[in-house]
């Protein structure tokens, strides 16, 4: 990143190739804020899908290990 930034600066690539310079980047982290609630329905449906895939993958791995090491898995826990 440093080498590329230096090369862009000294080669005037922003003028030659029409590149945009980002400009000032503030230091630190922005203050925390709540997300917009209008996307909640989309987030919930996506999160449900991710949770379901994670559950199925974990259960499959547990059942595979149970079969290999001869113990039982209760998938209700």
C-alpha positions as CSV (number, residue, x, y, z in Angstrom):
1,X,0.0,0.0,0.0
2,X,2.8,2.4,0.9
3,X,4.8,1.6,-2.3
4,X,1.7,2.0,-4.5
5,X,0.7,5.3,-2.8
6,X,4.2,6.7,-3.2
7,X,4.3,5.6,-6.9
8,X,0.9,7.3,-7.5
9,X,2.1,10.5,-5.8
10,X,5.3,10.8,-7.7
11,X,4.1,9.6,-11.1
12,X,1.1,12.0,-11.1
13,X,-1.2,9.1,-11.9
14,X,-4.3,11.0,-10.7
15,X,-3.8,13.4,-13.6
16,X,-2.4,11.0,-16.2
17,X,-4.9,8.2,-15.7
18,X,-7.8,10.3,-14.2
19,X,-7.6,8.5,-10.8
20,X,-9.5,10.0,-7.9
21,X,-7.7,10.8,-4.7
22,X,-9.6,9.8,-1.6
23,X,-8.6,12.9,0.4
24,X,-8.5,13.2,4.2
25,X,-9.4,10.1,6.2
26,X,-10.3,10.9,9.8
27,X,-8.4,9.2,12.6
28,X,-10.1,6.9,15.1
29,X,-13.4,5.0,15.0
30,X,-16.7,6.6,14.3
31,X,-19.1,6.7,17.3
32,X,-21.5,3.7,17.6
33,X,-25.0,4.2,16.3
34,X,-28.0,2.0,15.8
35,X,-28.6,0.6,12.3
36,X,-31.7,1.7,10.3
37,X,-34.7,-0.4,11.2
38,X,-36.1,-0.5,7.7
39,X,-33.7,-3.3,6.8
40,X,-34.6,-5.5,9.8
41,X,-36.8,-7.8,7.8
42,X,-34.0,-8.5,5.3
43,X,-31.4,-9.0,8.0
44,X,-33.6,-11.4,10.0
45,X,-34.3,-13.7,7.0
46,X,-30.6,-13.7,6.0
47,X,-29.6,-14.5,9.7
48,X,-32.1,-17.3,9.9
49,X,-30.6,-18.9,6.8
50,X,-27.1,-18.6,8.2
51,X,-28.1,-20.0,11.5
52,X,-29.8,-23.0,9.9
53,X,-26.8,-23.8,7.7
54,X,-24.5,-23.5,10.8
55,X,-26.8,-25.8,12.8
56,X,-27.0,-28.4,10.1
57,X,-23.2,-28.3,9.6
58,X,-22.5,-28.6,13.4
59,X,-25.0,-31.5,13.7
60,X,-23.5,-33.4,10.8
61,X,-20.0,-33.0,12.3
62,X,-21.2,-34.1,15.7
63,X,-23.0,-37.1,14.3
64,X,-19.9,-38.1,12.3
65,X,-17.7,-37.9,15.4
66,X,-20.3,-39.8,17.4
67,X,-20.3,-42.6,14.8
68,X,-16.6,-42.7,14.8
69,X,-16.1,-42.7,18.5
70,X,-19.2,-44.7,19.4
71,X,-21.3,-42.2,21.4
72,X,-24.8,-40.7,20.8
73,X,-25.7,-37.2,19.9
74,X,-29.0,-35.6,21.1
75,X,-29.9,-33.1,18.4
76,X,-32.4,-31.4,20.7
77,X,-29.7,-29.8,22.9
